[in-house]
Amino acid sequence: METWERAGSVQWSLGDPFRTITVIDGEGTLELDGARHRFRTGDHVLLPAGSDPVQIHGRARRISCRTRKAGERKQ
């Protein structure tokens, strides 16, 4: 699990089977596969495998969780 607080834009690539994002506070847009999706406080987003790259624009505090790969141990 990761927690971020960002203003502006960020881009990253997923190396995971999927990732969930919970928006704790803020709003903005998430750009994925050429489509933009608005998000705001309280929203939950599921990013499927192969969702590269993902761009987030706006101001938000988020929690992100990912699945472990087969054979990966919990840290």
All heavy atoms as a GROMACS GRO file, in nm:
protein
  593
    1MET      N    1   0.085  -0.116   0.000
    1MET     CA    2   0.000   0.000   0.000
    1MET      C    3   0.089   0.123   0.000
    1MET      O    4   0.189   0.128   0.069
    1MET     CB    5  -0.092   0.000   0.122
    1MET     CG    6  -0.188   0.114   0.121
    1MET     SD    7  -0.323   0.098   0.239
    1MET     CE    8  -0.239   0.108   0.392
    2GLU      N    9   0.053   0.223  -0.079
    2GLU     CA   10   0.128   0.349  -0.088
    2GLU      C   11   0.030   0.464  -0.068
    2GLU      O   12  -0.086   0.453  -0.105
    2GLU     CB   13   0.191   0.365  -0.227
    2GLU     CG   14   0.279   0.250  -0.266
    2GLU     CD   15   0.312   0.250  -0.414
    2GLU    OE1   16   0.254   0.329  -0.490
    2GLU    OE2   17   0.396   0.169  -0.453
    3THR      N   18   0.078   0.571  -0.009
    3THR     CA   19  -0.002   0.692   0.006
    3THR      C   20   0.071   0.806  -0.063
    3THR      O   21   0.191   0.822  -0.045
    3THR     CB   22  -0.022   0.728   0.154
    3THR    OG1   23  -0.083   0.617   0.219
    3THR    CG2   24  -0.111   0.849   0.171
    4TRP      N   25   0.000   0.885  -0.144
    4TRP     CA   26   0.060   1.000  -0.213
    4TRP      C   27  -0.023   1.124  -0.188
    4TRP      O   28  -0.144   1.117  -0.175
    4TRP     CB   29   0.058   0.984  -0.364
    4TRP     CG   30   0.114   0.862  -0.422
    4TRP    CD1   31   0.238   0.809  -0.401
    4TRP    CD2   32   0.050   0.776  -0.515
    4TRP    NE1   33   0.255   0.697  -0.476
    4TRP    CE2   34   0.141   0.675  -0.548
    4TRP    CE3   35  -0.074   0.777  -0.575
    4TRP    CZ2   36   0.110   0.575  -0.638
    4TRP    CZ3   37  -0.104   0.678  -0.665
    4TRP    CH2   38  -0.012   0.578  -0.694
    5GLU      N   39   0.043   1.235  -0.190
    5GLU     CA   40  -0.026   1.364  -0.195
    5GLU      C   41   0.044   1.442  -0.305
    5GLU      O   42   0.164   1.465  -0.299
    5GLU     CB   43  -0.018   1.439  -0.063
    5GLU     CG   44  -0.104   1.562  -0.063
    5GLU     CD   45  -0.137   1.612   0.076
    5GLU    OE1   46  -0.109   1.541   0.173
    5GLU    OE2   47  -0.190   1.722   0.084
    6ARG      N   48  -0.031   1.480  -0.409
    6ARG     CA   49   0.028   1.544  -0.527
    6ARG      C   50  -0.059   1.658  -0.576
    6ARG      O   51  -0.180   1.650  -0.570
    6ARG     CB   52   0.035   1.448  -0.643
    6ARG     CG   53   0.136   1.350  -0.638
    6ARG     CD   54   0.250   1.370  -0.729
    6ARG     NE   55   0.312   1.240  -0.719
    6ARG     CZ   56   0.437   1.217  -0.717
    6ARG    NH1   57   0.520   1.314  -0.732
    6ARG    NH2   58   0.483   1.098  -0.702
    7ALA      N   59   0.008   1.755  -0.635
    7ALA     CA   60  -0.060   1.860  -0.711
    7ALA      C   61   0.011   1.866  -0.845
    7ALA      O   62   0.134   1.855  -0.851
    7ALA     CB   63  -0.051   1.993  -0.639
    8GLY      N   64  -0.063   1.880  -0.954
    8GLY     CA   65  -0.004   1.884  -1.086
    8GLY      C   66  -0.033   1.756  -1.160
    8GLY      O   67  -0.141   1.702  -1.152
    9SER      N   68   0.067   1.705  -1.234
    9SER     CA   69   0.049   1.585  -1.314
    9SER      C   70   0.157   1.482  -1.280
    9SER      O   71   0.268   1.518  -1.245
    9SER     CB   72   0.058   1.618  -1.463
    9SER     OG   73  -0.046   1.704  -1.501
   10VAL      N   74   0.121   1.356  -1.291
   10VAL     CA   75   0.216   1.247  -1.269
   10VAL      C   76   0.182   1.137  -1.369
   10VAL      O   77   0.066   1.118  -1.405
   10VAL     CB   78   0.210   1.195  -1.123
   10VAL    CG1   79   0.077   1.133  -1.091
   10VAL    CG2   80   0.322   1.098  -1.095
   11GLN      N   81   0.285   1.066  -1.416
   11GLN     CA   82   0.264   0.954  -1.507
   11GLN      C   83   0.344   0.836  -1.456
   11GLN      O   84   0.456   0.853  -1.408
   11GLN     CB   85   0.311   0.990  -1.648
   11GLN     CG   86   0.299   0.874  -1.745
   11GLN     CD   87   0.337   0.914  -1.887
   11GLN    OE1   88   0.306   1.022  -1.931
   11GLN    NE2   89   0.402   0.823  -1.957
   12TRP      N   90   0.288   0.717  -1.462
   12TRP     CA   91   0.362   0.598  -1.425
   12TRP      C   92   0.312   0.479  -1.504
   12TRP      O   93   0.204   0.482  -1.560
   12TRP     CB   94   0.359   0.573  -1.275
   12TRP     CG   95   0.241   0.502  -1.220
   12TRP    CD1   96   0.230   0.368  -1.198
   12TRP    CD2   97   0.116   0.557  -1.180
   12TRP    NE1   98   0.108   0.338  -1.146
   12TRP    CE2   99   0.036   0.451  -1.135
   12TRP    CE3  100   0.063   0.685  -1.179
   12TRP    CZ2  101  -0.094   0.471  -1.090
   12TRP    CZ3  102  -0.065   0.705  -1.133
   12TRP    CH2  103  -0.141   0.599  -1.088
   13SER      N  104   0.393   0.374  -1.506
   13SER     CA  105   0.358   0.249  -1.572
   13SER      C  106   0.332   0.143  -1.466
   13SER      O  107   0.401   0.138  -1.365
   13SER     CB  108   0.473   0.202  -1.662
   13SER     OG  109   0.489   0.291  -1.768
   14LEU      N  110   0.232   0.061  -1.491
   14LEU     CA  111   0.198  -0.046  -1.397
   14LEU      C  112   0.278  -0.170  -1.431
   14LEU      O  113   0.279  -0.213  -1.544
   14LEU     CB  114   0.049  -0.079  -1.406
   14LEU     CG  115  -0.049   0.031  -1.368
   14LEU    CD1  116  -0.190  -0.018  -1.391
   14LEU    CD2  117  -0.030   0.070  -1.224
   15GLY      N  118   0.343  -0.226  -1.332
   15GLY     CA  119   0.410  -0.354  -1.350
   15GLY      C  120   0.334  -0.462  -1.276
   15GLY      O  121   0.386  -0.570  -1.252
   16ASP      N  122   0.212  -0.434  -1.237
   16ASP     CA  123   0.132  -0.524  -1.152
   16ASP      C  124   0.014  -0.578  -1.231
   16ASP      O  125  -0.030  -0.519  -1.328
   16ASP     CB  126   0.078  -0.447  -1.031
   16ASP     CG  127   0.187  -0.373  -0.957
   16ASP    OD1  128   0.293  -0.434  -0.934
   16ASP    OD2  129   0.167  -0.256  -0.924
   17PRO      N  130  -0.044  -0.690  -1.185
   17PRO     CA  131  -0.166  -0.740  -1.249
   17PRO      C  132  -0.280  -0.638  -1.247
   17PRO      O  133  -0.348  -0.619  -1.345
   17PRO     CB  134  -0.201  -0.864  -1.166
   17PRO     CG  135  -0.070  -0.909  -1.110
   17PRO     CD  136   0.006  -0.781  -1.083
   18PHE      N  137  -0.300  -0.572  -1.137
   18PHE     CA  138  -0.393  -0.458  -1.131
   18PHE      C  139  -0.360  -0.376  -1.008
   18PHE      O  140  -0.286  -0.417  -0.921
   18PHE     CB  141  -0.540  -0.502  -1.132
   18PHE     CG  142  -0.587  -0.570  -1.008
   18PHE    CD1  143  -0.635  -0.496  -0.900
   18PHE    CD2  144  -0.586  -0.708  -0.997
   18PHE    CE1  145  -0.679  -0.559  -0.785
   18PHE    CE2  146  -0.630  -0.772  -0.883
   18PHE     CZ  147  -0.678  -0.697  -0.776
   19ARG      N  148  -0.417  -0.256  -1.002
   19ARG     CA  149  -0.392  -0.165  -0.890
   19ARG      C  150  -0.523  -0.094  -0.857
   19ARG      O  151  -0.600  -0.061  -0.946
   19ARG     CB  152  -0.286  -0.062  -0.930
   19ARG     CG  153  -0.248   0.032  -0.817
   19ARG     CD  154  -0.134   0.123  -0.861
   19ARG     NE  155  -0.008   0.053  -0.870
   19ARG     CZ  156   0.084   0.052  -0.775
   19ARG    NH1  157   0.064   0.117  -0.663
   19ARG    NH2  158   0.196  -0.014  -0.791
   20THR      N  159  -0.550  -0.076  -0.727
   20THR     CA  160  -0.666   0.001  -0.685
   20THR      C  161  -0.618   0.134  -0.628
   20THR      O  162  -0.512   0.142  -0.567
   20THR     CB  163  -0.748  -0.072  -0.577
   20THR    OG1  164  -0.665  -0.097  -0.464
   20THR    CG2  165  -0.805  -0.202  -0.630
   21ILE      N  166  -0.698   0.238  -0.650
   21ILE     CA  167  -0.668   0.371  -0.597
   21ILE      C  168  -0.792   0.422  -0.526
   21ILE      O  169  -0.902   0.416  -0.581
   21ILE     CB  170  -0.629   0.469  -0.710
   21ILE    CG1  171  -0.500   0.423  -0.778
   21ILE    CG2  172  -0.614   0.612  -0.655
   21ILE    CD1  173  -0.461   0.506  -0.897
   22THR      N  174  -0.775   0.470  -0.404
   22THR     CA  175  -0.881   0.535  -0.328
   22THR      C  176  -0.843   0.681  -0.312
   22THR      O  177  -0.734   0.712  -0.264
   22THR     CB  178  -0.899   0.470  -0.190
   22THR    OG1  179  -0.934   0.333  -0.209
   22THR    CG2  180  -1.007   0.539  -0.110
   23VAL      N  181  -0.932   0.771  -0.351
   23VAL     CA  182  -0.906   0.915  -0.340
   23VAL      C  183  -0.953   0.960  -0.202
   23VAL      O  184  -1.072   0.960  -0.172
   23VAL     CB  185  -0.979   0.994  -0.451
   23VAL    CG1  186  -0.948   1.143  -0.439
   23VAL    CG2  187  -0.941   0.941  -0.589
   24ILE      N  188  -0.855   0.996  -0.116
   24ILE     CA  189  -0.885   1.039   0.020
   24ILE      C  190  -0.936   1.183   0.021
   24ILE      O  191  -1.028   1.217   0.094
   24ILE     CB  192  -0.759   1.029   0.109
   24ILE    CG1  193  -0.704   0.887   0.109
   24ILE    CG2  194  -0.785   1.077   0.251
   24ILE    CD1  195  -0.797   0.784   0.162
   25ASP      N  196  -0.874   1.267  -0.061
   25ASP     CA  197  -0.911   1.408  -0.067
   25ASP      C  198  -0.864   1.465  -0.200
   25ASP      O  199  -0.756   1.430  -0.247
   25ASP     CB  200  -0.845   1.485   0.049
   25ASP     CG  201  -0.889   1.629   0.055
   25ASP    OD1  202  -1.007   1.658   0.028
   25ASP    OD2  203  -0.805   1.714   0.085
   26GLY      N  204  -0.942   1.551  -0.262
   26GLY     CA  205  -0.901   1.620  -0.384
   26GLY      C  206  -0.986   1.582  -0.503
   26GLY      O  207  -1.088   1.515  -0.491
   27GLU      N  208  -0.938   1.628  -0.620
   27GLU     CA  209  -1.009   1.600  -0.745
   27GLU      C  210  -0.914   1.619  -0.862
   27GLU      O  211  -0.808   1.680  -0.848
   27GLU     CB  212  -1.130   1.691  -0.761
   27GLU     CG  213  -1.097   1.837  -0.766
   27GLU     CD  214  -1.222   1.923  -0.776
   27GLU    OE1  215  -1.331   1.877  -0.740
   27GLU    OE2  216  -1.209   2.037  -0.820
   28GLY      N  217  -0.954   1.566  -0.976
   28GLY     CA  218  -0.873   1.579  -1.096
   28GLY      C  219  -0.921   1.483  -1.202
   28GLY      O  220  -1.036   1.441  -1.202
   29THR      N  221  -0.830   1.448  -1.293
   29THR     CA  222  -0.862   1.353  -1.398
   29THR      C  223  -0.755   1.246  -1.405
   29THR      O  224  -0.638   1.270  -1.374
   29THR     CB  225  -0.874   1.421  -1.536
   29THR    OG1  226  -0.753   1.486  -1.567
   29THR    CG2  227  -0.989   1.518  -1.541
   30LEU      N  228  -0.796   1.129  -1.448
   30LEU     CA  229  -0.708   1.017  -1.470
   30LEU      C  230  -0.716   0.987  -1.620
   30LEU      O  231  -0.826   0.972  -1.674
   30LEU     CB  232  -0.755   0.897  -1.389
   30LEU     CG  233  -0.669   0.774  -1.398
   30LEU    CD1  234  -0.651   0.718  -1.258
   30LEU    CD2  235  -0.730   0.672  -1.488
   31GLU      N  236  -0.602   0.984  -1.687
   31GLU     CA  237  -0.600   0.957  -1.830
   31GLU      C  238  -0.546   0.816  -1.852
   31GLU      O  239  -0.438   0.782  -1.806
   31GLU     CB  240  -0.513   1.059  -1.901
   31GLU     CG  241  -0.526   1.055  -2.050
   31GLU     CD  242  -0.457   1.172  -2.117
   31GLU    OE1  243  -0.437   1.277  -2.053
   31GLU    OE2  244  -0.422   1.154  -2.234
   32LEU      N  245  -0.624   0.735  -1.923
   32LEU     CA  246  -0.592   0.596  -1.942
   32LEU      C  247  -0.639   0.553  -2.081
   32LEU      O  248  -0.755   0.575  -2.116
   32LEU     CB  249  -0.662   0.512  -1.835
   32LEU     CG  250  -0.656   0.362  -1.844
   32LEU    CD1  251  -0.512   0.314  -1.831
   32LEU    CD2  252  -0.741   0.299  -1.736
   33ASP      N  253  -0.550   0.496  -2.159
   33ASP     CA  254  -0.583   0.447  -2.294
   33ASP      C  255  -0.654   0.554  -2.378
   33ASP      O  256  -0.750   0.526  -2.450
   33ASP     CB  257  -0.671   0.321  -2.285
   33ASP     CG  258  -0.599   0.205  -2.220
   33ASP    OD1  259  -0.475   0.198  -2.231
   33ASP    OD2  260  -0.666   0.121  -2.157
   34GLY      N  261  -0.608   0.679  -2.366
   34GLY     CA  262  -0.662   0.788  -2.447
   34GLY      C  263  -0.791   0.850  -2.397
   34GLY      O  264  -0.842   0.944  -2.455
   35ALA      N  265  -0.848   0.798  -2.289
   35ALA     CA  266  -0.973   0.852  -2.233
   35ALA      C  267  -0.943   0.919  -2.099
   35ALA      O  268  -0.858   0.873  -2.023
   35ALA     CB  269  -1.076   0.741  -2.214
   36ARG      N  270  -1.014   1.029  -2.070
   36ARG     CA  271  -1.000   1.099  -1.942
   36ARG      C  272  -1.122   1.069  -1.855
   36ARG      O  273  -1.235   1.071  -1.903
   36ARG     CB  274  -0.989   1.249  -1.963
   36ARG     CG  275  -0.854   1.290  -2.010
   36ARG     CD  276  -0.840   1.442  -2.008
   36ARG     NE  277  -0.699   1.470  -2.017
   36ARG     CZ  278  -0.640   1.572  -1.961
   36ARG    NH1  279  -0.711   1.659  -1.893
   36ARG    NH2  280  -0.512   1.591  -1.973
   37HIS      N  281  -1.093   1.042  -1.728
   37HIS     CA  282  -1.199   1.011  -1.632
   37HIS      C  283  -1.181   1.103  -1.512
   37HIS      O  284  -1.073   1.110  -1.454
   37HIS     CB  285  -1.189   0.865  -1.586
   37HIS     CG  286  -1.183   0.768  -1.700
   37HIS    ND1  287  -1.296   0.724  -1.764
   37HIS    CD2  288  -1.078   0.709  -1.763
   37HIS    CE1  289  -1.261   0.640  -1.860
   37HIS    NE2  290  -1.129   0.630  -1.862
   38ARG      N  291  -1.286   1.172  -1.472
   38ARG     CA  292  -1.281   1.260  -1.355
   38ARG      C  293  -1.284   1.178  -1.228
   38ARG      O  294  -1.347   1.073  -1.222
   38ARG     CB  295  -1.398   1.358  -1.356
   38ARG     CG  296  -1.388   1.459  -1.469
   38ARG     CD  297  -1.488   1.573  -1.456
   38ARG     NE  298  -1.486   1.640  -1.328
   38ARG     CZ  299  -1.395   1.729  -1.288
   38ARG    NH1  300  -1.297   1.760  -1.366
   38ARG    NH2  301  -1.404   1.787  -1.170
   39PHE      N  302  -1.216   1.228  -1.124
   39PHE     CA  303  -1.223   1.166  -0.992
   39PHE      C  304  -1.234   1.276  -0.888
   39PHE      O  305  -1.199   1.390  -0.914
   39PHE     CB  306  -1.102   1.074  -0.964
   39PHE     CG  307  -0.970   1.147  -0.955
   39PHE    CD1  308  -0.930   1.210  -0.838
   39PHE    CD2  309  -0.885   1.150  -1.064
   39PHE    CE1  310  -0.809   1.276  -0.830
   39PHE    CE2  311  -0.763   1.215  -1.057
   39PHE     CZ  312  -0.725   1.278  -0.941
   40ARG      N  313  -1.286   1.238  -0.771
   40ARG     CA  314  -1.298   1.333  -0.660
   40ARG      C  315  -1.295   1.254  -0.529
   40ARG      O  316  -1.294   1.131  -0.529
   40ARG     CB  317  -1.424   1.417  -0.672
   40ARG     CG  318  -1.549   1.336  -0.667
   40ARG     CD  319  -1.672   1.425  -0.678
   40ARG     NE  320  -1.788   1.340  -0.666
   40ARG     CZ  321  -1.898   1.358  -0.732
   40ARG    NH1  322  -1.910   1.457  -0.816
   40ARG    NH2  323  -1.999   1.277  -0.714
   41THR      N  324  -1.295   1.326  -0.419
   41THR     CA  325  -1.290   1.265  -0.286
   41THR      C  326  -1.392   1.151  -0.275
   41THR      O  327  -1.507   1.169  -0.312
   41THR     CB  328  -1.318   1.372  -0.178
   41THR    OG1  329  -1.219   1.473  -0.189
   41THR    CG2  330  -1.316   1.313  -0.039
   42GLY      N  331  -1.347   1.037  -0.223
   42GLY     CA  332  -1.435   0.923  -0.202
   42GLY      C  333  -1.440   0.823  -0.316
   42GLY      O  334  -1.494   0.714  -0.300
   43ASP      N  335  -1.385   0.858  -0.432
   43ASP     CA  336  -1.388   0.766  -0.546
   43ASP      C  337  -1.287   0.654  -0.528
   43ASP      O  338  -1.183   0.670  -0.464
   43ASP     CB  339  -1.357   0.840  -0.677
   43ASP     CG  340  -1.472   0.925  -0.726
   43ASP    OD1  341  -1.584   0.914  -0.673
   43ASP    OD2  342  -1.449   1.006  -0.819
   44HIS      N  343  -1.320   0.539  -0.588
   44HIS     CA  344  -1.230   0.423  -0.592
   44HIS      C  345  -1.211   0.387  -0.738
   44HIS      O  346  -1.307   0.384  -0.814
   44HIS     CB  347  -1.290   0.303  -0.519
   44HIS     CG  348  -1.323   0.332  -0.377
   44HIS    ND1  349  -1.228   0.332  -0.277
   44HIS    CD2  350  -1.440   0.365  -0.318
   44HIS    CE1  351  -1.287   0.362  -0.164
   44HIS    NE2  352  -1.415   0.383  -0.186
   45VAL      N  353  -1.087   0.361  -0.777
   45VAL     CA  354  -1.055   0.331  -0.916
   45VAL      C  355  -0.981   0.198  -0.921
   45VAL      O  356  -0.890   0.174  -0.842
   45VAL     CB  357  -0.966   0.442  -0.976
   45VAL    CG1  358  -0.928   0.410  -1.119
   45VAL    CG2  359  -1.034   0.578  -0.967
   46LEU      N  360  -1.018   0.112  -1.014
   46LEU     CA  361  -0.948  -0.013  -1.038
   46LEU      C  362  -0.880  -0.002  -1.174
   46LEU      O  363  -0.946   0.017  -1.276
   46LEU     CB  364  -1.046  -0.131  -1.039
   46LEU     CG  365  -0.988  -0.266  -1.075
   46LEU    CD1  366  -0.887  -0.312  -0.971
   46LEU    CD2  367  -1.099  -0.368  -1.090
   47LEU      N  368  -0.747  -0.010  -1.176
   47LEU     CA  369  -0.671  -0.005  -1.300
   47LEU      C  370  -0.634  -0.148  -1.338
   47LEU      O  371  -0.560  -0.215  -1.266
   47LEU     CB  372  -0.544   0.078  -1.281
   47LEU     CG  373  -0.566   0.224  -1.242
   47LEU    CD1  374  -0.434   0.292  -1.215
   47LEU    CD2  375  -0.643   0.296  -1.351
   48PRO      N  376  -0.685  -0.196  -1.453
   48PRO     CA  377  -0.657  -0.334  -1.493
   48PRO      C  378  -0.514  -0.351  -1.544
   48PRO      O  379  -0.446  -0.254  -1.575
   48PRO     CB  380  -0.758  -0.359  -1.605
   48PRO     CG  381  -0.788  -0.224  -1.660
   48PRO     CD  382  -0.775  -0.127  -1.544
   49ALA      N  383  -0.472  -0.475  -1.552
   49ALA     CA  384  -0.340  -0.506  -1.607
   49ALA      C  385  -0.330  -0.450  -1.748
   49ALA      O  386  -0.428  -0.444  -1.821
   49ALA     CB  387  -0.321  -0.657  -1.610
   50GLY      N  388  -0.210  -0.405  -1.785
   50GLY     CA  389  -0.188  -0.352  -1.919
   50GLY      C  390  -0.237  -0.209  -1.935
   50GLY      O  391  -0.253  -0.162  -2.046
   51SER      N  392  -0.259  -0.138  -1.825
   51SER     CA  393  -0.307   0.001  -1.830
   51SER      C  394  -0.191   0.099  -1.837
   51SER      O  395  -0.182   0.190  -1.757
   51SER     CB  396  -0.392   0.032  -1.707
   51SER     OG  397  -0.500  -0.053  -1.699
   52ASP      N  398  -0.098   0.079  -1.928
   52ASP     CA  399   0.020   0.165  -1.936
   52ASP      C  400   0.009   0.263  -2.050
   52ASP      O  401  -0.040   0.227  -2.155
   52ASP     CB  402   0.146   0.081  -1.958
   52ASP     CG  403   0.180  -0.008  -1.840
   52ASP    OD1  404   0.134   0.022  -1.729
   52ASP    OD2  405   0.250  -0.106  -1.861
   53PRO      N  406   0.063   0.382  -2.039
   53PRO     CA  407   0.091   0.449  -1.912
   53PRO      C  408  -0.035   0.513  -1.857
   53PRO      O  409  -0.131   0.534  -1.928
   53PRO     CB  410   0.193   0.556  -1.952
   53PRO     CG  411   0.155   0.593  -2.092
   53PRO     CD  412   0.102   0.463  -2.154
   54VAL      N  413  -0.033   0.545  -1.729
   54VAL     CA  414  -0.145   0.610  -1.661
   54VAL      C  415  -0.100   0.751  -1.624
   54VAL      O  416   0.011   0.769  -1.573
   54VAL     CB  417  -0.184   0.534  -1.533
   54VAL    CG1  418  -0.293   0.606  -1.458
   54VAL    CG2  419  -0.227   0.393  -1.568
   55GLN      N  420  -0.183   0.852  -1.650
   55GLN     CA  421  -0.152   0.989  -1.611
   55GLN      C  422  -0.261   1.040  -1.518
   55GLN      O  423  -0.379   1.017  -1.543
   55GLN     CB  424  -0.144   1.080  -1.733
   55GLN     CG  425  -0.032   1.044  -1.827
   55GLN     CD  426  -0.025   1.136  -1.946
   55GLN    OE1  427  -0.109   1.223  -1.965
   55GLN    NE2  428   0.076   1.118  -2.027
   56ILE      N  429  -0.218   1.108  -1.412
   56ILE     CA  430  -0.313   1.169  -1.318
   56ILE      C  431  -0.286   1.318  -1.316
   56ILE      O  432  -0.171   1.361  -1.302
   56ILE     CB  433  -0.298   1.110  -1.177
   56ILE    CG1  434  -0.338   0.962  -1.180
   56ILE    CG2  435  -0.386   1.186  -1.078
   56ILE    CD1  436  -0.322   0.892  -1.048
   57HIS      N  437  -0.392   1.398  -1.335
   57HIS     CA  438  -0.382   1.543  -1.335
   57HIS      C  439  -0.473   1.597  -1.225
   57HIS      O  440  -0.586   1.550  -1.210
   57HIS     CB  441  -0.428   1.601  -1.469
   57HIS     CG  442  -0.367   1.535  -1.589
   57HIS    ND1  443  -0.242   1.566  -1.635
   57HIS    CD2  444  -0.414   1.437  -1.669
   57HIS    CE1  445  -0.215   1.492  -1.741
   57HIS    NE2  446  -0.318   1.412  -1.764
   58GLY      N  447  -0.426   1.693  -1.148
   58GLY     CA  448  -0.510   1.754  -1.046
   58GLY      C  449  -0.438   1.760  -0.912
   58GLY      O  450  -0.316   1.756  -0.904
   59ARG      N  451  -0.517   1.769  -0.806
   59ARG     CA  452  -0.464   1.773  -0.669
   59ARG      C  453  -0.539   1.667  -0.590
   59ARG      O  454  -0.662   1.668  -0.584
   59ARG     CB  455  -0.491   1.911  -0.607
   59ARG     CG  456  -0.439   1.923  -0.464
   59ARG     CD  457  -0.497   2.045  -0.394
   59ARG     NE  458  -0.643   2.038  -0.382
   59ARG     CZ  459  -0.709   1.968  -0.292
   59ARG    NH1  460  -0.645   1.893  -0.205
   59ARG    NH2  461  -0.840   1.969  -0.289
   60ALA      N  462  -0.464   1.574  -0.533
   60ALA     CA  463  -0.531   1.467  -0.460
   60ALA      C  464  -0.437   1.399  -0.363
   60ALA      O  465  -0.316   1.394  -0.384
   60ALA     CB  466  -0.587   1.362  -0.557
   61ARG      N  467  -0.495   1.348  -0.257
   61ARG     CA  468  -0.427   1.258  -0.165
   61ARG      C  469  -0.491   1.122  -0.189
   61ARG      O  470  -0.612   1.107  -0.182
   61ARG     CB  471  -0.446   1.303  -0.022
   61ARG     CG  472  -0.366   1.222   0.076
   61ARG     CD  473  -0.361   1.286   0.213
   61ARG     NE  474  -0.485   1.353   0.246
   61ARG     CZ  475  -0.542   1.353   0.364
   61ARG    NH1  476  -0.486   1.289   0.464
   61ARG    NH2  477  -0.653   1.416   0.386
   62ARG      N  478  -0.407   1.021  -0.220
   62ARG     CA  479  -0.458   0.891  -0.261
   62ARG      C  480  -0.388   0.779  -0.186
   62ARG      O  481  -0.275   0.794  -0.144
   62ARG     CB  482  -0.432   0.870  -0.411
   62ARG     CG  483  -0.482   0.981  -0.499
   62ARG     CD  484  -0.445   0.958  -0.643
   62ARG     NE  485  -0.305   0.979  -0.675
   62ARG     CZ  486  -0.248   1.095  -0.700
   62ARG    NH1  487  -0.320   1.205  -0.690
   62ARG    NH2  488  -0.121   1.104  -0.732
   63ILE      N  489  -0.456   0.666  -0.180
   63ILE     CA  490  -0.395   0.542  -0.132
   63ILE      C  491  -0.402   0.445  -0.250
   63ILE      O  492  -0.506   0.432  -0.315
   63ILE     CB  493  -0.472   0.482  -0.013
   63ILE    CG1  494  -0.460   0.573   0.108
   63ILE    CG2  495  -0.420   0.343   0.020
   63ILE    CD1  496  -0.542   0.527   0.226
   64SER      N  497  -0.292   0.378  -0.277
   64SER     CA  498  -0.286   0.284  -0.387
   64SER      C  499  -0.244   0.147  -0.333
   64SER      O  500  -0.151   0.136  -0.254
   64SER     CB  501  -0.184   0.331  -0.490
   64SER     OG  502  -0.169   0.236  -0.592
   65CYS      N  503  -0.314   0.044  -0.374
   65CYS     CA  504  -0.281  -0.094  -0.336
   65CYS      C  505  -0.263  -0.176  -0.463
   65CYS      O  506  -0.333  -0.156  -0.560
   65CYS     CB  507  -0.394  -0.157  -0.254
   65CYS     SG  508  -0.426  -0.070  -0.101
   66ARG      N  509  -0.170  -0.269  -0.459
   66ARG     CA  510  -0.147  -0.354  -0.575
   66ARG      C  511  -0.154  -0.500  -0.533
   66ARG      O  512  -0.139  -0.533  -0.417
   66ARG     CB  513  -0.010  -0.325  -0.637
   66ARG     CG  514   0.105  -0.366  -0.549
   66ARG     CD  515   0.236  -0.342  -0.622
   66ARG     NE  516   0.349  -0.388  -0.543
   66ARG     CZ  517   0.398  -0.511  -0.543
   66ARG    NH1  518   0.342  -0.603  -0.617
   66ARG    NH2  519   0.501  -0.543  -0.469
   67THR      N  520  -0.176  -0.585  -0.631
   67THR     CA  521  -0.172  -0.728  -0.604
   67THR      C  522  -0.026  -0.773  -0.606
   67THR      O  523   0.058  -0.712  -0.670
   67THR     CB  524  -0.249  -0.808  -0.710
   67THR    OG1  525  -0.191  -0.782  -0.837
   67THR    CG2  526  -0.395  -0.771  -0.710
   68ARG      N  527   0.003  -0.878  -0.534
   68ARG     CA  528   0.137  -0.936  -0.540
   68ARG      C  529   0.144  -1.032  -0.657
   68ARG      O  530   0.045  -1.099  -0.691
   68ARG     CB  531   0.166  -1.011  -0.410
   68ARG     CG  532   0.188  -0.918  -0.293
   68ARG     CD  533   0.246  -0.993  -0.175
   68ARG     NE  534   0.159  -1.096  -0.122
   68ARG     CZ  535   0.072  -1.077  -0.026
   68ARG    NH1  536   0.058  -0.959   0.030
   68ARG    NH2  537  -0.003  -1.175   0.017
   69LYS      N  538   0.258  -1.037  -0.717
   69LYS     CA  539   0.280  -1.132  -0.826
   69LYS      C  540   0.292  -1.272  -0.768
   69LYS      O  541   0.328  -1.289  -0.652
   69LYS     CB  542   0.406  -1.094  -0.903
   69LYS     CG  543   0.392  -0.960  -0.972
   69LYS     CD  544   0.520  -0.923  -1.042
   69LYS     CE  545   0.503  -0.783  -1.101
   69LYS     NZ  546   0.625  -0.733  -1.158
   70ALA      N  547   0.265  -1.372  -0.848
   70ALA     CA  548   0.273  -1.511  -0.802
   70ALA      C  549   0.411  -1.537  -0.743
   70ALA      O  550   0.513  -1.503  -0.804
   70ALA     CB  551   0.246  -1.606  -0.918
   71GLY      N  552   0.414  -1.592  -0.623
   71GLY     CA  553   0.540  -1.623  -0.557
   71GLY      C  554   0.602  -1.508  -0.480
   71GLY      O  555   0.698  -1.528  -0.406
   72GLU      N  556   0.548  -1.386  -0.494
   72GLU     CA  557   0.604  -1.270  -0.422
   72GLU      C  558   0.560  -1.275  -0.277
   72GLU      O  559   0.444  -1.299  -0.246
   72GLU     CB  560   0.555  -1.141  -0.487
   72GLU     CG  561   0.614  -1.016  -0.428
   72GLU     CD  562   0.564  -0.890  -0.498
   72GLU    OE1  563   0.481  -0.900  -0.590
   72GLU    OE2  564   0.607  -0.782  -0.459
   73ARG      N  565   0.652  -1.251  -0.185
   73ARG     CA  566   0.621  -1.254  -0.042
   73ARG      C  567   0.580  -1.115   0.006
   73ARG      O  568   0.627  -1.015  -0.042
   73ARG     CB  569   0.741  -1.299   0.038
   73ARG     CG  570   0.776  -1.445   0.015
   73ARG     CD  571   0.898  -1.477   0.097
   73ARG     NE  572   0.915  -1.590   0.177
   73ARG     CZ  573   0.833  -1.686   0.213
   73ARG    NH1  574   0.712  -1.686   0.174
   73ARG    NH2  575   0.869  -1.785   0.289
   74LYS      N  576   0.492  -1.114   0.106
   74LYS     CA  577   0.449  -0.989   0.169
   74LYS      C  578   0.568  -0.929   0.243
   74LYS      O  579   0.642  -0.998   0.310
   74LYS     CB  580   0.336  -1.018   0.268
   74LYS     CG  581   0.277  -0.894   0.328
   74LYS     CD  582   0.161  -0.931   0.417
   74LYS     CE  583   0.102  -0.807   0.481
   74LYS     NZ  584  -0.011  -0.839   0.564
   75GLN      N  585   0.586  -0.798   0.228
   75GLN     CA  586   0.699  -0.728   0.293
   75GLN      C  587   0.653  -0.653   0.414
   75GLN      O  588   0.548  -0.611   0.427
   75GLN     CB  589   0.764  -0.632   0.197
   75GLN     CG  590   0.825  -0.703   0.078
   75GLN     CD  591   0.887  -0.607  -0.021
   75GLN    OE1  592   0.874  -0.485  -0.009
   75GLN    NE2  593   0.952  -0.661  -0.120
   0.00000   0.00000   0.00000
